[in-house]
């Protein structure tokens, strides 16, 4: 199982093994990562799972799709070049070791 690390705004880190095929919003919620809420359950209708993908991992996660891009326009935290909705990032062997930064909301 791939390892995912969330870095909180205060510098604390939360790491977890995530089953392949699970999205990283579900994993964050299951591991009590603060400020990753996932109100809509991954339906692309709330943007409450906004994260910043570490630049070293951005190419592997790809760019946001059209609907995700629209939702990123309404996030409460500043949008950055590596902003993604974690519900749209799916755990895979290729993402083993990925680092996501959680914005302060």
N, CA and C of each residue as an Amber inpcrd file, in Angstrom:
protein
   315
   0.8420000  -1.1870000   0.0000000   0.0000000   0.0000000   0.0000000
   0.8800000   1.2410000   0.0000000   0.5120000   2.2280000  -0.8020000
   1.2850000   3.4640000  -0.8610000   1.1980000   4.2530000   0.4470000
   2.2880000   4.9060000   0.7710000   2.3270000   5.7840000   1.9370000
   2.0190000   7.2060000   1.4740000   1.1580000   7.8780000   2.2280000
   0.7900000   9.2720000   1.9630000   1.1190000  10.0740000   3.2150000
   1.7060000  11.2500000   3.0240000   1.9820000  12.1430000   4.1450000
   1.2860000  13.4770000   3.9010000   0.5090000  13.8890000   4.8910000
  -0.1320000  15.2030000   4.8800000   0.6520000  16.0920000   5.8270000
   1.0630000  17.2550000   5.3570000   1.7540000  18.2230000   6.2090000
   0.7760000  19.3470000   6.5130000   0.5110000  19.5540000   7.7890000
  -0.4370000  20.5770000   8.2230000   0.2260000  21.9500000   8.2120000
  -0.5880000  22.9870000   8.2600000  -0.0800000  24.3590000   8.2150000
   0.8930000  24.6530000   9.3510000   0.7320000  23.9750000  10.4890000
   1.6300000  24.2130000  11.6230000   2.8910000  23.3420000  11.5720000
   3.0560000  22.5770000  10.4970000   4.2460000  21.7570000  10.3240000
   4.1110000  20.3190000  10.7810000   3.0550000  20.0070000  11.5310000
   2.8480000  18.6150000  11.9430000   2.5960000  17.7390000  10.7220000
   2.9750000  16.4850000  10.8250000   2.7810000  15.5360000   9.7350000
   1.9210000  14.3700000  10.1920000   1.0750000  13.9190000   9.2790000
   0.2850000  12.7190000   9.4870000   0.5580000  11.8270000   8.2890000
   0.9760000  10.5950000   8.5540000   1.2450000   9.6440000   7.4770000
   0.3720000   8.4210000   7.6420000   0.0360000   7.8100000   6.5130000
  -0.7840000   6.5970000   6.5460000  -0.5370000   5.7810000   5.2890000
  -0.7380000   4.4920000   5.4270000  -0.7530000   3.5940000   4.2770000
  -2.1720000   3.6560000   3.7210000  -2.2990000   3.7980000   2.4130000
  -3.6100000   3.9420000   1.7810000  -3.7800000   2.8310000   0.7520000
  -4.8920000   2.1550000   0.8220000  -5.1580000   1.0750000  -0.1240000
  -5.2380000   1.6140000  -1.5480000  -4.6440000   0.8780000  -2.4600000
  -4.6900000   1.2640000  -3.8710000  -6.1450000   1.3520000  -4.3130000
  -6.4530000   2.4260000  -5.0410000  -7.8030000   2.6490000  -5.5320000
  -8.6410000   3.5680000  -4.6720000  -8.1990000   3.8530000  -3.4410000
  -8.9280000   4.7810000  -2.5710000  -8.4700000   6.2000000  -2.8800000
  -9.4090000   7.1420000  -2.8290000  -8.9830000   8.5210000  -3.0650000
  -8.3880000   9.0990000  -1.7820000  -7.5720000  10.1210000  -1.9450000
  -6.8160000  10.6470000  -0.8190000  -7.6470000  11.5220000   0.1100000
  -8.8280000  11.9410000  -0.3120000  -9.7500000  12.6200000   0.6060000
 -10.2930000  11.6010000   1.5980000 -10.7370000  10.4450000   1.1020000
 -11.2380000   9.3940000   1.9890000 -10.1650000   8.9870000   2.9870000
  -8.9470000   8.8670000   2.5100000  -7.8390000   8.4790000   3.3830000
  -7.5830000   9.5390000   4.4410000  -7.6410000  10.8200000   4.0530000
  -7.4200000  11.8970000   5.0150000  -8.4990000  11.8990000   6.0890000
  -9.7430000  11.7410000   5.6860000 -10.8490000  11.7180000   6.6420000
 -10.6950000  10.5150000   7.5870000 -10.3600000   9.3590000   7.0450000
 -10.1930000   8.1560000   7.8560000  -9.0530000   8.2840000   8.8550000
  -8.0700000   9.1420000   8.5280000  -6.9130000   9.3280000   9.4010000
  -6.9630000  10.6420000  10.1720000  -8.1500000  11.2460000  10.2360000
  -8.3910000  12.4640000  11.0220000  -7.4330000  13.5990000  10.6800000
  -7.2000000  13.8110000   9.3870000  -6.3550000  14.9210000   8.9570000
  -7.1850000  16.2040000   9.0640000  -6.7670000  17.1470000   9.9280000
  -7.5220000  18.3900000  10.0750000  -7.6020000  19.1770000   8.7580000
  -8.7270000  19.8270000   8.5540000  -8.9790000  20.7090000   7.4140000
  -9.1440000  19.9840000   6.0820000  -9.2240000  18.6720000   6.0880000
  -9.6500000  17.9160000   4.9160000 -10.9820000  17.2970000   5.3220000
 -12.0580000  17.9130000   4.8420000 -13.3870000  17.5850000   5.3530000
 -14.1440000  16.6380000   4.4150000 -14.1520000  16.9470000   3.1330000
 -14.8430000  16.0870000   2.1780000 -16.3410000  16.0600000   2.3740000
 -16.9440000  17.2230000   2.5580000 -18.3860000  17.3140000   2.8160000
 -19.2370000  16.6060000   1.7780000 -18.8430000  16.6720000   0.5120000
 -19.6730000  16.1070000  -0.5510000 -19.3670000  14.6350000  -0.8140000
 -18.4000000  14.0790000  -0.1120000 -18.0760000  12.6720000  -0.2930000
 -17.3270000  12.3630000  -1.5710000 -16.7740000  13.3760000  -2.2010000
 -15.9940000  13.1630000  -3.4130000 -16.7650000  13.3820000  -4.6980000
 -17.8730000  14.1170000  -4.6310000 -18.7240000  14.3540000  -5.8030000
 -18.3530000  15.6080000  -6.5940000 -17.2630000  16.2550000  -6.2250000
 -16.8430000  17.5040000  -6.8730000 -17.8730000  18.6080000  -6.7040000
 -18.4030000  18.7430000  -5.4950000 -19.3780000  19.8080000  -5.2940000
 -19.1230000  20.6430000  -4.0500000 -17.9260000  20.5230000  -3.4240000
 -17.7290000  21.3230000  -2.2160000 -16.3280000  21.9320000  -2.0720000
 -15.3200000  21.3280000  -2.5940000 -13.9290000  21.8250000  -2.5000000
 -13.3870000  21.8490000  -1.0760000 -13.9660000  21.0470000  -0.1650000
 -13.4860000  21.0240000   1.2170000 -12.3770000  20.0000000   1.4450000
 -11.8210000  19.4850000   0.3640000 -10.6910000  18.5490000   0.4740000
  -9.4710000  19.1050000  -0.2610000  -9.4320000  20.4200000  -0.3970000
  -8.3530000  21.1230000  -1.0910000  -7.0090000  20.8620000  -0.4160000
  -6.0150000  20.5060000  -1.2180000  -4.6440000  20.3150000  -0.7410000
  -3.6870000  20.8950000  -1.7750000  -2.4510000  21.0930000  -1.3470000
  -1.3680000  21.4710000  -2.2510000  -0.4830000  20.2430000  -2.4230000
  -0.3660000  19.7630000  -3.6440000   0.5120000  18.6340000  -3.9210000
   1.9470000  19.1470000  -3.8830000   2.7990000  18.4470000  -3.1570000
   4.2090000  18.8280000  -3.1340000   4.7020000  18.8820000  -4.5810000
   5.4630000  19.9300000  -4.9470000   5.9080000  20.0820000  -6.3320000
   6.6140000  18.8460000  -6.9030000   7.3050000  18.0890000  -6.0720000
   7.9920000  16.8870000  -6.5550000   7.0070000  15.8210000  -7.0370000
   5.7570000  15.9220000  -6.6330000   4.7390000  14.9280000  -6.9810000
   3.7010000  15.4470000  -7.9750000   3.7510000  16.7110000  -8.3090000
   2.7090000  17.3300000  -9.1400000   2.5500000  16.6590000 -10.5050000
   3.6340000  16.3100000 -11.1400000   3.5400000  15.6800000 -12.4600000
   2.8590000  14.3170000 -12.3770000   3.0830000  13.6120000 -11.2900000
   2.4970000  12.2720000 -11.1510000   1.0060000  12.3140000 -10.8470000
   0.5310000  13.3920000 -10.2380000  -0.9010000  13.4860000  -9.9500000
  -1.6720000  14.0930000 -11.1090000  -0.9710000  14.7620000 -12.0070000
  -1.6260000  15.3610000 -13.1650000  -2.2990000  16.6820000 -12.8490000
  -2.9250000  17.2180000 -13.8480000  -3.6290000  18.4960000 -13.7350000
  -5.0950000  18.2490000 -13.3900000  -5.7400000  19.2260000 -12.7740000
  -7.1720000  19.0830000 -12.4850000  -7.9860000  19.0280000 -13.7780000
  -9.0490000  18.2420000 -13.7430000  -9.9990000  18.2300000 -14.8470000
 -10.8410000  19.4990000 -14.8230000 -11.7160000  19.6450000 -15.7870000
 -12.5110000  20.8730000 -15.9230000 -13.3880000  21.1430000 -14.6960000
 -14.1090000  20.1250000 -14.2240000 -14.9750000  20.3370000 -13.0510000
 -14.1580000  20.6210000 -11.8040000 -13.0660000  19.8890000 -11.6390000
 -12.2030000  20.1300000 -10.4810000 -11.6270000  21.5360000 -10.5340000
 -11.2130000  21.9470000 -11.7110000 -10.6700000  23.2940000 -11.8860000
 -11.6970000  24.3500000 -11.4720000 -12.9470000  24.1550000 -11.8700000
 -14.0080000  25.0930000 -11.4850000 -14.1760000  25.1320000  -9.9650000
 -14.1320000  23.9760000  -9.3220000 -14.2930000  23.9280000  -7.8660000
 -13.1020000  24.5620000  -7.1470000 -11.9340000  24.4410000  -7.7180000
 -10.7510000  25.0550000  -7.0920000 -10.8400000  26.5820000  -7.0800000
 -11.6980000  27.1320000  -7.9120000 -11.8950000  28.5870000  -7.9300000
 -12.6460000  29.0800000  -6.6970000 -13.3030000  28.1760000  -5.9680000
 -14.1050000  28.6100000  -4.8110000 -13.5450000  28.1180000  -3.4820000
 -12.3070000  27.6700000  -3.4530000 -11.7350000  27.2060000  -2.1900000
 -11.5590000  28.3750000  -1.2260000 -11.6150000  28.0650000   0.0680000
 -11.4410000  29.1180000   1.0650000  -9.9750000  29.5130000   1.2100000
  -9.0760000  28.5850000   0.9490000  -7.6330000  28.8830000   1.0190000
  -7.1390000  29.3020000  -0.3690000  -6.0380000  30.0020000  -0.3820000
  -5.4460000  30.4650000  -1.6300000  -5.2160000  29.3010000  -2.5900000
  -5.5890000  29.5080000  -3.8430000  -5.3010000  28.5170000  -4.8690000
  -3.8630000  28.7110000  -5.3460000  -3.1590000  27.5980000  -5.5120000
  -1.7830000  27.6340000  -5.9910000  -1.6530000  26.7450000  -7.2220000
  -0.4870000  26.8000000  -7.8700000  -0.2650000  25.9850000  -9.0640000
  -0.4350000  24.4970000  -8.8020000  -0.1530000  24.0640000  -7.5820000
  -0.2500000  22.6410000  -7.2650000  -1.5170000  22.2960000  -6.4840000
  -2.4950000  23.1840000  -6.4740000  -3.7670000  22.9160000  -5.8010000
  -4.5050000  21.7800000  -6.4900000  -5.0270000  20.8820000  -5.6660000
  -5.8730000  19.7910000  -6.1630000  -6.9330000  19.5090000  -5.1170000
  -8.0080000  18.8940000  -5.5450000  -8.9890000  18.3480000  -4.6140000
  -8.5610000  16.9100000  -4.3630000  -8.3300000  16.5850000  -3.1080000
  -7.7700000  15.2680000  -2.8100000  -8.7230000  14.1270000  -3.1360000
 -10.0080000  14.4240000  -3.3150000 -10.9470000  13.3840000  -3.7420000
 -10.6790000  12.9300000  -5.1720000  -9.9180000  13.7100000  -5.9060000
  -9.6320000  13.3940000  -7.3010000  -8.2520000  12.7680000  -7.4980000
  -7.5570000  12.5070000  -6.4090000  -6.2560000  11.8320000  -6.4730000
  -6.4540000  10.4340000  -5.8920000  -6.1550000   9.4350000  -6.6860000
  -6.3870000   8.0450000  -6.2940000  -5.0560000   7.3790000  -5.9690000
  -5.0170000   6.7030000  -4.8360000  -3.7990000   6.0120000  -4.4080000
  -3.3980000   4.9520000  -5.4370000  -2.1080000   4.9550000  -5.7550000
  -1.5440000   3.9620000  -6.6740000  -0.1010000   3.7160000  -6.2580000
   0.4700000   2.6560000  -6.7520000   1.8700000   2.3740000  -6.4340000
   2.7650000   3.5220000  -6.8740000   2.4160000   4.1650000  -7.9760000
   3.1950000   5.2870000  -8.4950000   3.2350000   6.4610000  -7.5170000
   2.2300000   6.5570000  -6.6490000   2.1550000   7.6700000  -5.6920000
   2.6960000   7.3130000  -4.3050000   3.3620000   6.1710000  -4.1870000
   3.9290000   5.7780000  -2.9000000   4.9370000   6.8220000  -2.4370000
   4.6570000   7.4390000  -1.2850000   5.5310000   8.4720000  -0.7300000
   5.0360000   9.8900000  -0.9790000   3.9070000  10.0400000  -1.6510000
   3.3910000  11.3750000  -1.9790000   3.2360000  12.2440000  -0.7330000
   3.4800000  13.5360000  -0.9200000   3.3510000  14.5160000   0.1540000
   2.3150000  15.5510000  -0.2770000   1.3350000  15.7660000   0.6000000
   0.2960000  16.7630000   0.3750000   0.3500000  17.7750000   1.5220000
   0.2690000  19.0340000   1.1830000   0.2210000  20.0770000   2.2050000
  -1.2310000  20.5290000   2.3620000  -1.6520000  20.6150000   3.6070000
  -3.0420000  20.9800000   3.9090000  -3.0790000  22.4600000   4.2280000
  -3.8330000  23.2450000   3.4470000  -3.8950000  24.6830000   3.7340000
  -4.6480000  24.9840000   5.0110000  -4.3150000  26.1020000   5.5970000
  -5.0480000  26.5950000   6.7640000  -6.3510000  27.1880000   6.2730000
  -7.4640000  26.8040000   6.8840000  -8.7530000  27.3600000   6.4630000
  -9.3950000  28.1210000   7.6040000
